[in-house]
Amino acid sequence: MLDQLFNIVKQFGQDSVVNNPEVPNEYNKEVMADATGTITSGFQNIIAGGGLQNILDLFKGGGNSGGNSGIGGLLKNPIVTMMIGYFISKLVSKYKMSPSAASNVANKLIPNSITNLIQQTNDPNNENVTMDRLVNSLVGKGEQAEQSTGNGGSPLQDILDQFTGGGNDGSAGGSGFNIQDLIGSFTKKAQNNLQGKQKDGGDGLMDMIKGFFSN
């Protein structure tokens, strides 16, 4: 699932990074890897903090609590503004970019990438990008878990579809899944995944991202 996000960042990074003279060419791949890492680690930490509901709300309304999609809505969403702020700081500290140049890159690359991810997730004809696949990949369940959700239904996608349709009664489309139970389960999985990475003393996700861009 994360390979779709990698491709999205590469797509929008062509204009905001590769063709941007304010980003030194030798840093193009690393900047896009860091953008991908900012989005994934941001979502991971939110899930680990019990904020899966906030992510569902983001994907439901495109970043706007009023339900309006688009970049304008995303720029008002605290999840997205947090990621943008973090990415700006990284561009300034790691790549010595000016604050204005870093802000220009971050305010284009992060919301554009998230908008496209939301659009793909909400596309009923795109079976490769669903909330279940996304969240399972973020909490470290991997491809095996993504495939298993297809056998037992897609509870998170059902919830998202229900939200989009304007209904929310605390269950996922009558499939027997309770939202709070799901949030608790994924919160615990994300916490365990983050603790495992800390024990290993590294970030395997970031290594995978950099490896992807080197191909």
mmCIF file of the C-alpha atoms, coordinates in Angstrom:
data_MODEL
# 
_entry.id   MODEL 
# 
loop_
_atom_site.group_PDB 
_atom_site.id 
_atom_site.type_symbol 
_atom_site.label_atom_id 
_atom_site.label_alt_id 
_atom_site.label_comp_id 
_atom_site.label_asym_id 
_atom_site.label_entity_id 
_atom_site.label_seq_id 
_atom_site.pdbx_PDB_ins_code 
_atom_site.Cartn_x 
_atom_site.Cartn_y 
_atom_site.Cartn_z 
_atom_site.occupancy 
_atom_site.B_iso_or_equiv 
_atom_site.pdbx_formal_charge 
_atom_site.auth_seq_id 
_atom_site.auth_comp_id 
_atom_site.auth_asym_id 
_atom_site.auth_atom_id 
_atom_site.pdbx_PDB_model_num 
ATOM 1   C CA . MET A 1 1   ? 0.000   0.000   0.000   1.00 0.00 ? 1   MET A CA 1 
ATOM 2   C CA . LEU A 1 2   ? 2.810   2.412   0.837   1.00 0.00 ? 2   LEU A CA 1 
ATOM 3   C CA . ASP A 1 3   ? 4.175   2.079   -2.690  1.00 0.00 ? 3   ASP A CA 1 
ATOM 4   C CA . GLN A 1 4   ? 1.095   3.974   -3.893  1.00 0.00 ? 4   GLN A CA 1 
ATOM 5   C CA . LEU A 1 5   ? 2.007   6.838   -1.565  1.00 0.00 ? 5   LEU A CA 1 
ATOM 6   C CA . PHE A 1 6   ? 5.592   6.760   -2.811  1.00 0.00 ? 6   PHE A CA 1 
ATOM 7   C CA . ASN A 1 7   ? 4.335   7.117   -6.377  1.00 0.00 ? 7   ASN A CA 1 
ATOM 8   C CA . ILE A 1 8   ? 1.996   9.962   -5.418  1.00 0.00 ? 8   ILE A CA 1 
ATOM 9   C CA . VAL A 1 9   ? 4.835   11.916  -3.795  1.00 0.00 ? 9   VAL A CA 1 
ATOM 10  C CA . LYS A 1 10  ? 7.070   11.319  -6.822  1.00 0.00 ? 10  LYS A CA 1 
ATOM 11  C CA . GLN A 1 11  ? 4.277   12.561  -9.088  1.00 0.00 ? 11  GLN A CA 1 
ATOM 12  C CA . PHE A 1 12  ? 3.794   15.858  -7.284  1.00 0.00 ? 12  PHE A CA 1 
ATOM 13  C CA . GLY A 1 13  ? 7.467   16.140  -6.420  1.00 0.00 ? 13  GLY A CA 1 
ATOM 14  C CA . GLN A 1 14  ? 8.296   16.496  -10.096 1.00 0.00 ? 14  GLN A CA 1 
ATOM 15  C CA . ASP A 1 15  ? 7.036   20.080  -10.070 1.00 0.00 ? 15  ASP A CA 1 
ATOM 16  C CA . SER A 1 16  ? 7.596   21.168  -6.469  1.00 0.00 ? 16  SER A CA 1 
ATOM 17  C CA . VAL A 1 17  ? 10.993  19.492  -6.015  1.00 0.00 ? 17  VAL A CA 1 
ATOM 18  C CA . VAL A 1 18  ? 12.681  18.234  -9.197  1.00 0.00 ? 18  VAL A CA 1 
ATOM 19  C CA . ASN A 1 19  ? 11.815  21.281  -11.321 1.00 0.00 ? 19  ASN A CA 1 
ATOM 20  C CA . ASN A 1 20  ? 12.315  23.679  -8.422  1.00 0.00 ? 20  ASN A CA 1 
ATOM 21  C CA . PRO A 1 21  ? 15.660  25.550  -8.631  1.00 0.00 ? 21  PRO A CA 1 
ATOM 22  C CA . GLU A 1 22  ? 15.463  26.223  -4.887  1.00 0.00 ? 22  GLU A CA 1 
ATOM 23  C CA . VAL A 1 23  ? 15.991  22.505  -4.235  1.00 0.00 ? 23  VAL A CA 1 
ATOM 24  C CA . PRO A 1 24  ? 19.531  21.359  -5.146  1.00 0.00 ? 24  PRO A CA 1 
ATOM 25  C CA . ASN A 1 25  ? 19.307  18.487  -7.626  1.00 0.00 ? 25  ASN A CA 1 
ATOM 26  C CA . GLU A 1 26  ? 21.460  16.218  -5.479  1.00 0.00 ? 26  GLU A CA 1 
ATOM 27  C CA . TYR A 1 27  ? 18.787  16.387  -2.762  1.00 0.00 ? 27  TYR A CA 1 
ATOM 28  C CA . ASN A 1 28  ? 15.722  15.703  -4.941  1.00 0.00 ? 28  ASN A CA 1 
ATOM 29  C CA . LYS A 1 29  ? 15.299  12.056  -4.006  1.00 0.00 ? 29  LYS A CA 1 
ATOM 30  C CA . GLU A 1 30  ? 16.038  12.617  -0.326  1.00 0.00 ? 30  GLU A CA 1 
ATOM 31  C CA . VAL A 1 31  ? 13.566  15.493  -0.096  1.00 0.00 ? 31  VAL A CA 1 
ATOM 32  C CA . MET A 1 32  ? 10.803  13.369  -1.629  1.00 0.00 ? 32  MET A CA 1 
ATOM 33  C CA . ALA A 1 33  ? 11.735  10.468  0.658   1.00 0.00 ? 33  ALA A CA 1 
ATOM 34  C CA . ASP A 1 34  ? 11.486  12.796  3.647   1.00 0.00 ? 34  ASP A CA 1 
ATOM 35  C CA . ALA A 1 35  ? 8.096   14.059  2.424   1.00 0.00 ? 35  ALA A CA 1 
ATOM 36  C CA . THR A 1 36  ? 6.830   10.482  2.196   1.00 0.00 ? 36  THR A CA 1 
ATOM 37  C CA . GLY A 1 37  ? 8.268   9.743   5.627   1.00 0.00 ? 37  GLY A CA 1 
ATOM 38  C CA . THR A 1 38  ? 6.639   12.864  7.072   1.00 0.00 ? 38  THR A CA 1 
ATOM 39  C CA . ILE A 1 39  ? 3.197   11.728  5.899   1.00 0.00 ? 39  ILE A CA 1 
ATOM 40  C CA . THR A 1 40  ? 3.562   8.105   6.968   1.00 0.00 ? 40  THR A CA 1 
ATOM 41  C CA . SER A 1 41  ? 5.156   8.825   10.354  1.00 0.00 ? 41  SER A CA 1 
ATOM 42  C CA . GLY A 1 42  ? 2.585   11.556  10.974  1.00 0.00 ? 42  GLY A CA 1 
ATOM 43  C CA . PHE A 1 43  ? -0.271  9.126   10.419  1.00 0.00 ? 43  PHE A CA 1 
ATOM 44  C CA . GLN A 1 44  ? 1.506   6.429   12.455  1.00 0.00 ? 44  GLN A CA 1 
ATOM 45  C CA . ASN A 1 45  ? 1.932   8.676   15.477  1.00 0.00 ? 45  ASN A CA 1 
ATOM 46  C CA . ILE A 1 46  ? -1.670  9.885   15.274  1.00 0.00 ? 46  ILE A CA 1 
ATOM 47  C CA . ILE A 1 47  ? -2.941  6.282   15.216  1.00 0.00 ? 47  ILE A CA 1 
ATOM 48  C CA . ALA A 1 48  ? -0.640  5.367   18.111  1.00 0.00 ? 48  ALA A CA 1 
ATOM 49  C CA . GLY A 1 49  ? -2.086  8.297   20.052  1.00 0.00 ? 49  GLY A CA 1 
ATOM 50  C CA . GLY A 1 50  ? -5.633  7.039   19.570  1.00 0.00 ? 50  GLY A CA 1 
ATOM 51  C CA . GLY A 1 51  ? -6.447  9.462   16.767  1.00 0.00 ? 51  GLY A CA 1 
ATOM 52  C CA . LEU A 1 52  ? -7.607  7.061   14.065  1.00 0.00 ? 52  LEU A CA 1 
ATOM 53  C CA . GLN A 1 53  ? -11.019 8.756   14.162  1.00 0.00 ? 53  GLN A CA 1 
ATOM 54  C CA . ASN A 1 54  ? -9.323  12.037  13.188  1.00 0.00 ? 54  ASN A CA 1 
ATOM 55  C CA . ILE A 1 55  ? -7.717  10.353  10.187  1.00 0.00 ? 55  ILE A CA 1 
ATOM 56  C CA . LEU A 1 56  ? -11.073 8.903   9.147   1.00 0.00 ? 56  LEU A CA 1 
ATOM 57  C CA . ASP A 1 57  ? -12.570 12.394  9.429   1.00 0.00 ? 57  ASP A CA 1 
ATOM 58  C CA . LEU A 1 58  ? -9.735  13.766  7.280   1.00 0.00 ? 58  LEU A CA 1 
ATOM 59  C CA . PHE A 1 59  ? -10.372 11.191  4.562   1.00 0.00 ? 59  PHE A CA 1 
ATOM 60  C CA . LYS A 1 60  ? -14.123 11.663  4.850   1.00 0.00 ? 60  LYS A CA 1 
ATOM 61  C CA . GLY A 1 61  ? -14.096 15.409  4.326   1.00 0.00 ? 61  GLY A CA 1 
ATOM 62  C CA . GLY A 1 62  ? -10.869 16.008  2.470   1.00 0.00 ? 62  GLY A CA 1 
ATOM 63  C CA . GLY A 1 63  ? -9.459  17.867  5.468   1.00 0.00 ? 63  GLY A CA 1 
ATOM 64  C CA . ASN A 1 64  ? -12.372 20.189  6.129   1.00 0.00 ? 64  ASN A CA 1 
ATOM 65  C CA . SER A 1 65  ? -14.740 19.571  9.025   1.00 0.00 ? 65  SER A CA 1 
ATOM 66  C CA . GLY A 1 66  ? -17.487 21.015  6.873   1.00 0.00 ? 66  GLY A CA 1 
ATOM 67  C CA . GLY A 1 67  ? -17.084 18.202  4.385   1.00 0.00 ? 67  GLY A CA 1 
ATOM 68  C CA . ASN A 1 68  ? -15.590 20.240  1.543   1.00 0.00 ? 68  ASN A CA 1 
ATOM 69  C CA . SER A 1 69  ? -12.689 18.573  -0.182  1.00 0.00 ? 69  SER A CA 1 
ATOM 70  C CA . GLY A 1 70  ? -9.695  20.201  -1.783  1.00 0.00 ? 70  GLY A CA 1 
ATOM 71  C CA . ILE A 1 71  ? -6.434  21.884  -0.845  1.00 0.00 ? 71  ILE A CA 1 
ATOM 72  C CA . GLY A 1 72  ? -8.193  24.744  0.949   1.00 0.00 ? 72  GLY A CA 1 
ATOM 73  C CA . GLY A 1 73  ? -9.868  22.311  3.316   1.00 0.00 ? 73  GLY A CA 1 
ATOM 74  C CA . LEU A 1 74  ? -6.677  20.373  3.925   1.00 0.00 ? 74  LEU A CA 1 
ATOM 75  C CA . LEU A 1 75  ? -4.749  23.506  4.846   1.00 0.00 ? 75  LEU A CA 1 
ATOM 76  C CA . LYS A 1 76  ? -7.247  24.061  7.677   1.00 0.00 ? 76  LYS A CA 1 
ATOM 77  C CA . ASN A 1 77  ? -6.829  20.544  9.036   1.00 0.00 ? 77  ASN A CA 1 
ATOM 78  C CA . PRO A 1 78  ? -4.518  20.264  12.074  1.00 0.00 ? 78  PRO A CA 1 
ATOM 79  C CA . ILE A 1 79  ? -3.113  16.910  10.914  1.00 0.00 ? 79  ILE A CA 1 
ATOM 80  C CA . VAL A 1 80  ? -1.973  18.399  7.616   1.00 0.00 ? 80  VAL A CA 1 
ATOM 81  C CA . THR A 1 81  ? -0.702  21.651  9.109   1.00 0.00 ? 81  THR A CA 1 
ATOM 82  C CA . MET A 1 82  ? 1.325   19.604  11.608  1.00 0.00 ? 82  MET A CA 1 
ATOM 83  C CA . MET A 1 83  ? 2.927   17.626  8.766   1.00 0.00 ? 83  MET A CA 1 
ATOM 84  C CA . ILE A 1 84  ? 3.632   20.788  6.777   1.00 0.00 ? 84  ILE A CA 1 
ATOM 85  C CA . GLY A 1 85  ? 5.256   22.469  9.776   1.00 0.00 ? 85  GLY A CA 1 
ATOM 86  C CA . TYR A 1 86  ? 7.393   19.416  10.528  1.00 0.00 ? 86  TYR A CA 1 
ATOM 87  C CA . PHE A 1 87  ? 8.486   19.132  6.883   1.00 0.00 ? 87  PHE A CA 1 
ATOM 88  C CA . ILE A 1 88  ? 9.378   22.840  6.698   1.00 0.00 ? 88  ILE A CA 1 
ATOM 89  C CA . SER A 1 89  ? 11.584  22.473  9.778   1.00 0.00 ? 89  SER A CA 1 
ATOM 90  C CA . LYS A 1 90  ? 13.298  19.451  8.261   1.00 0.00 ? 90  LYS A CA 1 
ATOM 91  C CA . LEU A 1 91  ? 13.944  21.223  4.944   1.00 0.00 ? 91  LEU A CA 1 
ATOM 92  C CA . VAL A 1 92  ? 15.466  24.198  6.749   1.00 0.00 ? 92  VAL A CA 1 
ATOM 93  C CA . SER A 1 93  ? 17.592  22.206  9.211   1.00 0.00 ? 93  SER A CA 1 
ATOM 94  C CA . LYS A 1 94  ? 18.669  19.282  7.021   1.00 0.00 ? 94  LYS A CA 1 
ATOM 95  C CA . TYR A 1 95  ? 18.982  20.896  3.588   1.00 0.00 ? 95  TYR A CA 1 
ATOM 96  C CA . LYS A 1 96  ? 19.699  24.484  4.670   1.00 0.00 ? 96  LYS A CA 1 
ATOM 97  C CA . MET A 1 97  ? 16.810  25.838  2.603   1.00 0.00 ? 97  MET A CA 1 
ATOM 98  C CA . SER A 1 98  ? 15.469  29.284  3.384   1.00 0.00 ? 98  SER A CA 1 
ATOM 99  C CA . PRO A 1 99  ? 12.201  29.299  5.387   1.00 0.00 ? 99  PRO A CA 1 
ATOM 100 C CA . SER A 1 100 ? 10.316  30.819  2.440   1.00 0.00 ? 100 SER A CA 1 
ATOM 101 C CA . ALA A 1 101 ? 11.641  28.220  -0.016  1.00 0.00 ? 101 ALA A CA 1 
ATOM 102 C CA . ALA A 1 102 ? 10.952  25.388  2.421   1.00 0.00 ? 102 ALA A CA 1 
ATOM 103 C CA . SER A 1 103 ? 7.421   26.681  3.024   1.00 0.00 ? 103 SER A CA 1 
ATOM 104 C CA . ASN A 1 104 ? 6.810   26.845  -0.718  1.00 0.00 ? 104 ASN A CA 1 
ATOM 105 C CA . VAL A 1 105 ? 7.835   23.208  -1.189  1.00 0.00 ? 105 VAL A CA 1 
ATOM 106 C CA . ALA A 1 106 ? 5.996   21.867  1.872   1.00 0.00 ? 106 ALA A CA 1 
ATOM 107 C CA . ASN A 1 107 ? 2.744   23.732  1.217   1.00 0.00 ? 107 ASN A CA 1 
ATOM 108 C CA . LYS A 1 108 ? 2.572   22.217  -2.260  1.00 0.00 ? 108 LYS A CA 1 
ATOM 109 C CA . LEU A 1 109 ? 3.967   18.718  -1.850  1.00 0.00 ? 109 LEU A CA 1 
ATOM 110 C CA . ILE A 1 110 ? 2.313   17.610  1.397   1.00 0.00 ? 110 ILE A CA 1 
ATOM 111 C CA . PRO A 1 111 ? -1.330  18.709  0.775   1.00 0.00 ? 111 PRO A CA 1 
ATOM 112 C CA . ASN A 1 112 ? -1.257  17.739  -2.914  1.00 0.00 ? 112 ASN A CA 1 
ATOM 113 C CA . SER A 1 113 ? -0.012  14.256  -2.041  1.00 0.00 ? 113 SER A CA 1 
ATOM 114 C CA . ILE A 1 114 ? -2.569  13.782  0.738   1.00 0.00 ? 114 ILE A CA 1 
ATOM 115 C CA . THR A 1 115 ? -5.392  15.060  -1.490  1.00 0.00 ? 115 THR A CA 1 
ATOM 116 C CA . ASN A 1 116 ? -4.528  12.498  -4.148  1.00 0.00 ? 116 ASN A CA 1 
ATOM 117 C CA . LEU A 1 117 ? -4.285  9.734   -1.538  1.00 0.00 ? 117 LEU A CA 1 
ATOM 118 C CA . ILE A 1 118 ? -7.736  10.685  -0.223  1.00 0.00 ? 118 ILE A CA 1 
ATOM 119 C CA . GLN A 1 119 ? -9.191  10.714  -3.743  1.00 0.00 ? 119 GLN A CA 1 
ATOM 120 C CA . GLN A 1 120 ? -7.790  7.261   -4.493  1.00 0.00 ? 120 GLN A CA 1 
ATOM 121 C CA . THR A 1 121 ? -9.031  5.885   -1.167  1.00 0.00 ? 121 THR A CA 1 
ATOM 122 C CA . ASN A 1 122 ? -12.527 7.201   -1.814  1.00 0.00 ? 122 ASN A CA 1 
ATOM 123 C CA . ASP A 1 123 ? -12.618 5.827   -5.367  1.00 0.00 ? 123 ASP A CA 1 
ATOM 124 C CA . PRO A 1 124 ? -14.839 2.710   -5.270  1.00 0.00 ? 124 PRO A CA 1 
ATOM 125 C CA . ASN A 1 125 ? -13.208 1.477   -8.479  1.00 0.00 ? 125 ASN A CA 1 
ATOM 126 C CA . ASN A 1 126 ? -9.720  1.487   -6.953  1.00 0.00 ? 126 ASN A CA 1 
ATOM 127 C CA . GLU A 1 127 ? -9.438  -1.745  -4.979  1.00 0.00 ? 127 GLU A CA 1 
ATOM 128 C CA . ASN A 1 128 ? -5.696  -1.323  -4.458  1.00 0.00 ? 128 ASN A CA 1 
ATOM 129 C CA . VAL A 1 129 ? -6.086  1.772   -2.265  1.00 0.00 ? 129 VAL A CA 1 
ATOM 130 C CA . THR A 1 130 ? -8.446  1.388   0.710   1.00 0.00 ? 130 THR A CA 1 
ATOM 131 C CA . MET A 1 131 ? -8.453  2.619   4.304   1.00 0.00 ? 131 MET A CA 1 
ATOM 132 C CA . ASP A 1 132 ? -7.851  -0.920  5.541   1.00 0.00 ? 132 ASP A CA 1 
ATOM 133 C CA . ARG A 1 133 ? -4.774  -1.365  3.362   1.00 0.00 ? 133 ARG A CA 1 
ATOM 134 C CA . LEU A 1 134 ? -3.451  2.057   4.312   1.00 0.00 ? 134 LEU A CA 1 
ATOM 135 C CA . VAL A 1 135 ? -3.907  1.661   8.069   1.00 0.00 ? 135 VAL A CA 1 
ATOM 136 C CA . ASN A 1 136 ? -2.628  -1.925  8.119   1.00 0.00 ? 136 ASN A CA 1 
ATOM 137 C CA . SER A 1 137 ? 0.529   -0.842  6.305   1.00 0.00 ? 137 SER A CA 1 
ATOM 138 C CA . LEU A 1 138 ? 0.987   2.069   8.729   1.00 0.00 ? 138 LEU A CA 1 
ATOM 139 C CA . VAL A 1 139 ? 0.683   -0.068  11.866  1.00 0.00 ? 139 VAL A CA 1 
ATOM 140 C CA . GLY A 1 140 ? 3.093   -2.641  10.501  1.00 0.00 ? 140 GLY A CA 1 
ATOM 141 C CA . LYS A 1 141 ? 0.695   -5.428  9.548   1.00 0.00 ? 141 LYS A CA 1 
ATOM 142 C CA . GLY A 1 142 ? 2.062   -5.646  6.039   1.00 0.00 ? 142 GLY A CA 1 
ATOM 143 C CA . GLU A 1 143 ? 0.792   -7.192  2.831   1.00 0.00 ? 143 GLU A CA 1 
ATOM 144 C CA . GLN A 1 144 ? -0.464  -10.368 4.484   1.00 0.00 ? 144 GLN A CA 1 
ATOM 145 C CA . ALA A 1 145 ? -2.860  -8.384  6.670   1.00 0.00 ? 145 ALA A CA 1 
ATOM 146 C CA . GLU A 1 146 ? -3.967  -6.285  3.722   1.00 0.00 ? 146 GLU A CA 1 
ATOM 147 C CA . GLN A 1 147 ? -4.969  -9.417  1.850   1.00 0.00 ? 147 GLN A CA 1 
ATOM 148 C CA . SER A 1 148 ? -6.695  -10.894 4.892   1.00 0.00 ? 148 SER A CA 1 
ATOM 149 C CA . THR A 1 149 ? -9.036  -7.927  5.179   1.00 0.00 ? 149 THR A CA 1 
ATOM 150 C CA . GLY A 1 150 ? -10.457 -8.904  1.831   1.00 0.00 ? 150 GLY A CA 1 
ATOM 151 C CA . ASN A 1 151 ? -11.601 -12.243 3.260   1.00 0.00 ? 151 ASN A CA 1 
ATOM 152 C CA . GLY A 1 152 ? -13.328 -10.825 6.315   1.00 0.00 ? 152 GLY A CA 1 
ATOM 153 C CA . GLY A 1 153 ? -14.581 -7.576  4.843   1.00 0.00 ? 153 GLY A CA 1 
ATOM 154 C CA . SER A 1 154 ? -13.113 -4.101  4.957   1.00 0.00 ? 154 SER A CA 1 
ATOM 155 C CA . PRO A 1 155 ? -14.344 -2.541  8.198   1.00 0.00 ? 155 PRO A CA 1 
ATOM 156 C CA . LEU A 1 156 ? -12.455 0.751   7.918   1.00 0.00 ? 156 LEU A CA 1 
ATOM 157 C CA . GLN A 1 157 ? -13.446 1.222   4.298   1.00 0.00 ? 157 GLN A CA 1 
ATOM 158 C CA . ASP A 1 158 ? -17.044 0.425   5.264   1.00 0.00 ? 158 ASP A CA 1 
ATOM 159 C CA . ILE A 1 159 ? -16.864 3.109   7.957   1.00 0.00 ? 159 ILE A CA 1 
ATOM 160 C CA . LEU A 1 160 ? -15.372 5.608   5.509   1.00 0.00 ? 160 LEU A CA 1 
ATOM 161 C CA . ASP A 1 161 ? -18.049 4.826   2.923   1.00 0.00 ? 161 ASP A CA 1 
ATOM 162 C CA . GLN A 1 162 ? -20.713 5.245   5.586   1.00 0.00 ? 162 GLN A CA 1 
ATOM 163 C CA . PHE A 1 163 ? -19.273 8.606   6.605   1.00 0.00 ? 163 PHE A CA 1 
ATOM 164 C CA . THR A 1 164 ? -19.199 9.725   2.987   1.00 0.00 ? 164 THR A CA 1 
ATOM 165 C CA . GLY A 1 165 ? -22.830 8.737   2.663   1.00 0.00 ? 165 GLY A CA 1 
ATOM 166 C CA . GLY A 1 166 ? -23.713 10.884  5.663   1.00 0.00 ? 166 GLY A CA 1 
ATOM 167 C CA . GLY A 1 167 ? -24.399 8.148   8.206   1.00 0.00 ? 167 GLY A CA 1 
ATOM 168 C CA . ASN A 1 168 ? -22.584 7.234   11.411  1.00 0.00 ? 168 ASN A CA 1 
ATOM 169 C CA . ASP A 1 169 ? -24.251 5.031   14.002  1.00 0.00 ? 169 ASP A CA 1 
ATOM 170 C CA . GLY A 1 170 ? -21.064 3.669   15.586  1.00 0.00 ? 170 GLY A CA 1 
ATOM 171 C CA . SER A 1 171 ? -20.811 0.563   13.442  1.00 0.00 ? 171 SER A CA 1 
ATOM 172 C CA . ALA A 1 172 ? -19.344 -0.182  10.049  1.00 0.00 ? 172 ALA A CA 1 
ATOM 173 C CA . GLY A 1 173 ? -22.336 -0.523  7.776   1.00 0.00 ? 173 GLY A CA 1 
ATOM 174 C CA . GLY A 1 174 ? -23.966 -3.140  9.979   1.00 0.00 ? 174 GLY A CA 1 
ATOM 175 C CA . SER A 1 175 ? -21.039 -5.508  9.513   1.00 0.00 ? 175 SER A CA 1 
ATOM 176 C CA . GLY A 1 176 ? -20.639 -6.020  13.241  1.00 0.00 ? 176 GLY A CA 1 
ATOM 177 C CA . PHE A 1 177 ? -17.510 -3.924  13.632  1.00 0.00 ? 177 PHE A CA 1 
ATOM 178 C CA . ASN A 1 178 ? -17.612 -1.208  16.276  1.00 0.00 ? 178 ASN A CA 1 
ATOM 179 C CA . ILE A 1 179 ? -15.662 1.956   15.546  1.00 0.00 ? 179 ILE A CA 1 
ATOM 180 C CA . GLN A 1 180 ? -14.270 2.307   19.055  1.00 0.00 ? 180 GLN A CA 1 
ATOM 181 C CA . ASP A 1 181 ? -13.173 -1.332  19.147  1.00 0.00 ? 181 ASP A CA 1 
ATOM 182 C CA . LEU A 1 182 ? -11.369 -0.890  15.838  1.00 0.00 ? 182 LEU A CA 1 
ATOM 183 C CA . ILE A 1 183 ? -9.710  2.322   16.988  1.00 0.00 ? 183 ILE A CA 1 
ATOM 184 C CA . GLY A 1 184 ? -8.496  0.616   20.154  1.00 0.00 ? 184 GLY A CA 1 
ATOM 185 C CA . SER A 1 185 ? -7.134  -2.339  18.215  1.00 0.00 ? 185 SER A CA 1 
ATOM 186 C CA . PHE A 1 186 ? -5.234  -0.247  15.696  1.00 0.00 ? 186 PHE A CA 1 
ATOM 187 C CA . THR A 1 187 ? -3.977  2.107   18.415  1.00 0.00 ? 187 THR A CA 1 
ATOM 188 C CA . LYS A 1 188 ? -2.378  -0.821  20.218  1.00 0.00 ? 188 LYS A CA 1 
ATOM 189 C CA . LYS A 1 189 ? -0.866  -2.206  17.008  1.00 0.00 ? 189 LYS A CA 1 
ATOM 190 C CA . ALA A 1 190 ? 0.621   1.184   16.108  1.00 0.00 ? 190 ALA A CA 1 
ATOM 191 C CA . GLN A 1 191 ? 2.069   1.610   19.605  1.00 0.00 ? 191 GLN A CA 1 
ATOM 192 C CA . ASN A 1 192 ? 3.682   -1.829  19.441  1.00 0.00 ? 192 ASN A CA 1 
ATOM 193 C CA . ASN A 1 193 ? 5.088   -1.064  15.993  1.00 0.00 ? 193 ASN A CA 1 
ATOM 194 C CA . LEU A 1 194 ? 6.614   2.233   17.126  1.00 0.00 ? 194 LEU A CA 1 
ATOM 195 C CA . GLN A 1 195 ? 8.082   0.604   20.240  1.00 0.00 ? 195 GLN A CA 1 
ATOM 196 C CA . GLY A 1 196 ? 9.599   -2.123  18.085  1.00 0.00 ? 196 GLY A CA 1 
ATOM 197 C CA . LYS A 1 197 ? 11.297  0.430   15.836  1.00 0.00 ? 197 LYS A CA 1 
ATOM 198 C CA . GLN A 1 198 ? 12.716  2.233   18.869  1.00 0.00 ? 198 GLN A CA 1 
ATOM 199 C CA . LYS A 1 199 ? 14.157  -1.009  20.243  1.00 0.00 ? 199 LYS A CA 1 
ATOM 200 C CA . ASP A 1 200 ? 15.774  -1.758  16.893  1.00 0.00 ? 200 ASP A CA 1 
ATOM 201 C CA . GLY A 1 201 ? 17.404  1.657   16.997  1.00 0.00 ? 201 GLY A CA 1 
ATOM 202 C CA . GLY A 1 202 ? 16.347  2.533   13.478  1.00 0.00 ? 202 GLY A CA 1 
ATOM 203 C CA . ASP A 1 203 ? 13.521  3.357   11.136  1.00 0.00 ? 203 ASP A CA 1 
ATOM 204 C CA . GLY A 1 204 ? 12.954  0.543   8.675   1.00 0.00 ? 204 GLY A CA 1 
ATOM 205 C CA . LEU A 1 205 ? 10.179  2.498   7.005   1.00 0.00 ? 205 LEU A CA 1 
ATOM 206 C CA . MET A 1 206 ? 12.510  5.364   6.148   1.00 0.00 ? 206 MET A CA 1 
ATOM 207 C CA . ASP A 1 207 ? 15.106  2.924   4.819   1.00 0.00 ? 207 ASP A CA 1 
ATOM 208 C CA . MET A 1 208 ? 12.428  1.360   2.615   1.00 0.00 ? 208 MET A CA 1 
ATOM 209 C CA . ILE A 1 209 ? 11.351  4.767   1.343   1.00 0.00 ? 209 ILE A CA 1 
ATOM 210 C CA . LYS A 1 210 ? 14.911  5.749   0.391   1.00 0.00 ? 210 LYS A CA 1 
ATOM 211 C CA . GLY A 1 211 ? 15.394  2.377   -1.266  1.00 0.00 ? 211 GLY A CA 1 
ATOM 212 C CA . PHE A 1 212 ? 12.264  2.930   -3.348  1.00 0.00 ? 212 PHE A CA 1 
ATOM 213 C CA . PHE A 1 213 ? 13.478  6.288   -4.651  1.00 0.00 ? 213 PHE A CA 1 
ATOM 214 C CA . SER A 1 214 ? 16.878  4.844   -5.510  1.00 0.00 ? 214 SER A CA 1 
ATOM 215 C CA . ASN A 1 215 ? 15.316  2.385   -7.942  1.00 0.00 ? 215 ASN A CA 1 
# 
